[in-house]
Amino acid sequence: MARADAARARFDRAEERGTAIAAARAAAAGIAFGPCPEADRLPSPVECGTVSVPLDYARPYGPHIRLTVSRVRATGAWHERQGALVFNPGGPGGSGMHFPLYAAVPQWRNIARAYDFVGYAPRGVGRSAPLSCQDPAEFTKAPTNSPAHPDAAYKEQRKLRAQEYARGCERATGPALRHYTSIANARDLEVIRGALRQEELSFLGASYGTYFGSVYATLFPDRVRRMVLDSAVNPDPAQIWYRNNLDQSLAFETRWADWRRWVAKHHDTYRLGRTEEEVLRSFERAVESVERAPAGGRVGSAQLRAAFLKAAYYDDVWAHRAGVLSAYLRGDPEPLVETAAPRPEEAAAEENGNAVYTAVECNDAPWPRDWATWDQDNTRLARLAPFETWDNAWMNLPCAYWGPPRRQPVDVRTEADDTPPVLILAAERDAATPYRGALELHRRLAGSTLVTERGAGSHGLSGGSNACVNHHVEAYLLHGRTQAKEVECAARAEPRPEPVTPAATPRAVPRPALPPIAAPPLVSPALPGRRP
């Protein structure tokens, strides 16, 4: 054990030296920003460029990969400007390339006067040395079914799929696959800081972005200027990642019940039941129906569950999903098909995001290798939390059969003397990143401030509809002000119901100009339940 610890310490020192070399080289080179490629769909004045980072930080002069970066300049006068604000939306597997577009959104305009808004695609994502593990058409094939309480035959089928998926990742990427980790993501962030020629980093990380953001603060405490961690992952090494996923499945059941209670309150609008139990029976009728006869020939229960999982992420879709379910049970399947059926044009991005998610989570930490542990833990949990438990397990099961070596998670923590105060945001009923994780992160980051939206559960708070939360984010980013160790904000108003009539039956959820700040990675209908 002592010998292994010494070897790990030498490897960590080699990576530390490699990061310093790479950051210095990036600072010398800078970023040659110019018009964005058409594929990024980012209009002027957004600019794009690339940053070269080592594939393996222990070998800084070895092979490099290029990360794509986007930027829009601060709009304020020179005396207002405070440098770059770098953003990551979570995942693993999410891209922040769209972040500069937030500068025009009213809730962000004051911050955009002071900061260049900088987004990027992390290693493996988009055009940043993209990963792939499976043919995209096969990955998004539909319709498929996903029972809440699978039998032995179905479990065996999913085990075989997980094994083949893990082998596909190794075949496609080879030995390089081991270098897609949260630690590498944190080190990439340090190189991006150097390339932007910033002495210190100002960073906004959402969901999974809070985890590698806190890893960055642990590795580079003297480089942190401002750091907002929105919807915090539990960073306890014992939780990364197997236990966090179990906790998440349990939390999704609570959030799923929140949606059903809201629908029941509006029975006169949706006719789905006057109690949450009656609403659940309405949903289960839809599940049974699409398993017998897929909606539009394209939506089975896996696609249905993935679509309704979004209601457990965001209050903003509550009314739409209630309308979709109501319309389907009244004999109109079109809204469900348009909402839940896979879109061929998005297949490549979905598969890519899933590949990155799998590689990072499987590489980051040890996972149970024996199927009996997975089966026992998830069978027991599904009795309490059937909505998402097994879909979550199938999503992560390739990690049981992962070939590359797993790392040990970083022991995230900072000292008040080393790092400026960090601002943590959390919704009390968030299921994707349960609130206990925010409390743990707050405990580990000395001097941090935790802003809690009480009684709320939407995932991703900054720039949303809660003026209290936005006030604290703005005061911190613009002036470095934190009022107390812990701050509470009242929950945002509940969504309003939307009438469902033959003339106004919902057709598809309107696609917003911008995704939520903590957008989960694209949810695959074939493998529902992708996480932040």
C-alpha positions, 0 to 999 in steps of 0.5 A: 500500500505504501509503495502504491501511495508513493507511486501515485504521489509521483504521478500526481507531481508529474501531472502538476509539473505538466499542467504548469508547463502546458499553462505557460505555453498556452499563455504564450500562444494565446487564443486566435479568436475568429468567426465561429464555424458554421457547425457551432451555430454561434452568430457574430459577435461571438468568436471562436478559437481553440486551445491545445492541451496535453492528452496526458498531463504527466507527458506535457510534450507528448500528444496534444488535443485541441479544445474549442472555445467561444467568447463574447467581449464584455459590453461595459466601459473599460473601467467596468471590465473584470476579465473572463468568466468561464462556464461549464454546464455540467454533464459530464458530456455537456458543452458550454459553447453557447454560453456567450449568447447568455450575455444578451439575456436580461438576467445576465446583462449587468454581469456581461458588462463586466466579463467576457463570457467564455464557453468551451467544449471539454475534452471529448465533447463536440469538436474537442477530440470527440469520443464515440462508443457506438453507432449513433443510429444504433444508440438512439434506436427506438421504440424501446421499452424500459420496465421499472421492475425488470425481470431476470431476462431483461437484466441479462439483456442489459448486462450484455449491452453494457459490456458491449458498450464498454468494449466499444469505447475501448475499440474506438479510442484505445489507450487514450480513453484513460485520460478522460477524467474530472482531474484532466478537466480541471487541469484543462481549465487551468490551461484555458485560464493561461490561454486567456491570459488571466492571472486568476480564474473566474468560473461558473460551473453548473451540476457536474461543473461544480464537481470539477470546479471544486477539484480545480479549487483544490488543485489550484487554490491560489488561481481562484478569483471568483467561483460560482458552483450552481447545483452542487454535486456531492464531492465526498470521495466515497460518493463518486460516482456509484453512491451519488447515482443511488442517492440521485435515483431516490431524490428523483422519486421525491421530485416526481411526486412533486410534479404529480401533486401539482398535476393533481391540483390542476385536475380540472385542466388536465383530467389526470387525477385529483391525487398524486396516486391517481396521476401516477395511475394515469402515467402508468396507463400511458406506459402500458399503452406504449409498451403494447403499441408504441406511440407513432411507432417511435415512442416506447416506455423508455422514450416516454420515461426519458421525456417525463424525467425532464419534469423532475429537472425543471418546473418550466416543463411541468405544464407541457408534460401534463398537457402531453400526457393528458392529450395522449390519454384522450386519444391524441398521440402527436404531442407525445411523439413530437416530445419524446421520439428521437430526432435523427439530426441529434443522434450524433450529439447524443451518442457523443455526450453519452460516450463522454459521460461514461468515460469520465465517470467510469475513469474517475473512481472505483465501481462495483465489479460484480453484478450481484452488488448492482442487482441487490442495491437497485432492486432494493432501491426500486421498491422505494423509488421505481421511477428512475432507479433502473434507468439510472443503473443501466446508464452507468452499468458499463462502468462495471465492465470498464477496462481502463484503470480507475483513478481515486477521487480527489479529496476536495477541500480548501482552506480559507487562507488559500482561496477566496470565498466560493458561492454555492447555489442549491435548490432544496428539492433538486433531484439531479444534485440532491441538497445533501451534496451542497451541504457537503461541498459547503463544509469542504470549501472553507469560507464558502457561502451557500445560497439555498432556494427553499422548497424549490427543486429546479436544477440550475438557479443562476440567471433563472426566475428567482430574483433573490438568487440572481441578486446574490450571484450578481453581488458576488461576481461584480463586487465579490460580496457574500453576505453570510455563510448561509443565505436563504431565498424563498422558492419561485412561484409555481408554474401555471397550468396551460389549458388543454383543448382540441384547439390548443393541444400542445404539439411540442415543447417550444425549443428555447433560444438557450438551454437552462444554465444547468442543462443535463446532457442530451437524454437518449431514448435508448438509454434514458436517464443521462445525468448532470 
